[in-house]
Amino acid sequence: MSFELYKIIFLTILKFCFISSTLLASVDQDCLNSSFYIKNINVDLTKESINEARFQAEQKSKLIGFKRLTNRLMIEGIKLNSNKMEIFSLVDYLKINKEANSDKRYLANFDVCFNRSLVINFFRKNKLQYAETYREPIAVLPIFKGPRGYVLWDEKDNWYLNWENKLKIIDGLVKLKLAKGNFSLNRILTANDLLKSNKDQINKLIINEKTNALILVVAEPMLMRDGKTYLSTYGKFYNKSGKLQSTIYRNSIPLKRTSSFYNVDKTLLEREVSNMIKSIETNWKKNNLIDTRIYNEVDLIIPITKIKSTTLKKKLLFNDKSINVNSTSGFKDKGFLKIQNEIIFYNKITKNTFENIKRSSFNSSKKLKYEKNTSVIQNDTGVWPKILKILEKLPFVIEVKIISITNSKGRIIVKFMGNKKTFFHAIYEKKLNFKDLNSQQYILTN
């Protein structure tokens, strides 16, 4: 077994413990880049004294933060039975962004960092399902179809304005960004072509927005044959290549007056924007739901591809200080080689030799002589630690256990909370694709 493989196993076993202070207002890594950091909480309180007002404001910000946290991570409708002190204990630290006060009044803007481990333990104790994986940004393009035709890229259009304003303040796991296009692109893109799912045009728009997907959100007042009017809304989801994947939302709302056909109520449009965003968020959470009541495991095979191979140019004897080969092209400047069952270290390379060699590394089997044309190989183990790191960082993973490593593959068992569908959906988002190998094991295909 090579030095790289031993090193990988050692680093996997070795764990570092970090102690985070609950007193300092520095931004913890868990909060800076995670779904457990709640920002921009405004509190305004008046009490008998400024000290009391400040204390109550801090406590109130924690409660508001916890409500926003559970709305972000959990599917709406779950009621939490917990007391205030239990919620306060889940807070890592409170960050004051700005504050102002008089003798009895205190105004402040807070960020709240919740302790991820404590919150997850809280969910486990209460047997609650949650999601915490962020979705890569999706571009959103609003299209309004009125009596006079399609409205696209119009910043005065109420449908467009509602989306623009709402996307600035959403606080969920799905990152939505308003598609802006550009001057040349907007001249050639038409609403009609987009709604007909013109793959090339949609692909150009997605590339321009630097996302991996696009949602066309459409609102259209419709006059039916019975004389009644409705507001029809729907969303079409397109993947990175511009292909239509699904209709993710559809609704039809009766309008109160026929005249509303020409002037749709702004409040109704705003409510539909909120409903569509909620539907997108809910679907994402359902696909990434971590069920703390279920414990599962998968058996994964990670292929280790061969970097390079060559052959001995002449015999290698037991006391040689260098290895003569046909070519060292493509080999690392220093590293480990394998000749049959022996691991050999070298720290210098020339066009046809490996220099300053150390034989029989890691007590590997050594021969007194290797004949000319014997195979010399070097394996690529770089993908292995990267995949281990990705898997270990998944929020629902409990343990990543190495079972075995050979020259051609590594085998690991991953223990996690939830079902396998959630697991494979999450790692697919991390650009890891596995296929069913034999109904018991799954093998990496990319």
Buried (B, 14 or more C-beta within 10 A) or exposed (E): BBBBBBEBBEEBEEEEEEEBEEEEEEBBEBBEEBBBBBBEBEBEBBBEEBEBBBBBBBBBBBBBBBEBBBBBBBBEEEEBEBEEEBBEBBBBBBBBEEEEBEEEBBBBBBBBBBBBEBBBEBBBEEEBBBBBBBBEBBBBBBBBBBEEEBBBBEEEBBBBBBBBEBBEEBEBBBEBEBBEBEEEBBEEBBBEEBBEBBEEBBBBBBEBBEBBBBBBBBBBBEEEEEEEBBBBBBBBBBBBEBEBEEEBBEBEBEBEEEEBBEEBBEEBBBEBBEBBBBBBBBBBBEBBBBBBEBEBBBBBBBEBEEBBBBEBBEEBEEEBEBBBBEEBEEBBEEBBBBBEEBBBBBEEBEEBBBEEBEBBBEEBEBBEEBEEEBEBBBBBBEBBBEBBEBBEEBBBBEEBEBEEBEEEBBBBEBBBBBBEEBBBBBBEBEEBEBEEBEEEEBBBEE
